[in-house]
């Protein structure tokens, strides 16, 4: 794992703790809605936390394609210069 990937993973997991404090030790392959139970508002809250921390803007297309934490992370890594 690259340093950037590790950093993005930590940011996502910290944001997830803010949105769902009970989501602990979640696998990277966990489905955002099915396994984590995030509704659309919680997903948007998660994304806003990530955007604020990384000072980026996550495009809607990335959200449409990302079903798991790992997929979300991979998409976000590509956004960081």
C-alpha positions in Angstrom: 0.0 0.0 0.0 1.2 3.4 -0.9 1.5 6.2 1.7 -1.4 8.0 0.0 -3.6 4.9 0.1 -2.9 4.4 3.8 -3.7 8.0 4.5 -6.9 8.0 2.5 -8.0 4.7 4.3 -7.4 6.4 7.7 -9.4 9.5 6.7 -12.3 7.3 5.4 -12.3 5.2 8.6 -12.2 8.3 10.8 -15.1 9.8 8.8 -17.0 6.6 9.2 -16.6 6.7 12.9 -18.1 10.2 12.9 -21.1 9.1 10.8 -21.5 5.6 12.4 -19.7 5.4 15.7 -20.7 1.8 16.1 -18.9 0.8 12.8 -15.6 -0.7 14.2 -13.2 -3.1 12.6 -15.0 -2.9 9.3 -13.5 -4.8 6.4 -12.5 -2.8 3.3 -14.8 -4.8 1.2 -17.9 -3.9 3.3 -20.8 -2.6 1.3 -21.7 0.9 2.3 -25.4 0.4 2.3 -26.0 -3.3 2.8 -23.3 -4.2 5.4 -22.8 -0.8 7.0 -26.4 0.3 6.8 -25.6 3.8 5.5 -28.5 5.6 4.0 -28.1 8.3 1.4 -27.8 11.1 4.0 -25.2 9.2 5.9 -23.2 8.6 2.7 -23.3 12.3 2.0 -22.2 13.1 5.6 -19.3 10.6 5.1 -18.3 12.2 1.9 -18.4 15.7 3.4 -16.2 14.6 6.3 -13.7 13.2 3.8 -13.8 16.3 1.5 -13.3 18.6 4.5 -10.3 16.6 5.8 -8.6 16.2 2.4 -9.7 19.5 1.0 -11.0 17.9 -2.2 -14.3 17.6 -4.0 -15.6 14.1 -4.6 -17.6 13.9 -7.9 -21.0 12.3 -7.9 -19.8 9.7 -10.5 -17.3 8.4 -7.9 -20.2 7.9 -5.5 -22.3 6.1 -8.1 -19.4 3.7 -8.8 -18.2 3.0 -5.2 -20.1 0.4 -3.4 -17.4 -0.6 -0.8 -15.0 1.3 1.4 -12.1 0.0 -0.7 -13.7 1.2 -3.9 -14.4 4.6 -2.4 -10.8 4.8 -1.2 -9.4 3.9 -4.6 -11.5 6.6 -6.2 -10.4 9.2 -3.7 -6.7 8.3 -4.1 -7.0 9.1 -7.8 -8.3 12.6 -6.8 -5.3 13.6 -4.7 -2.4 15.1 -6.6 
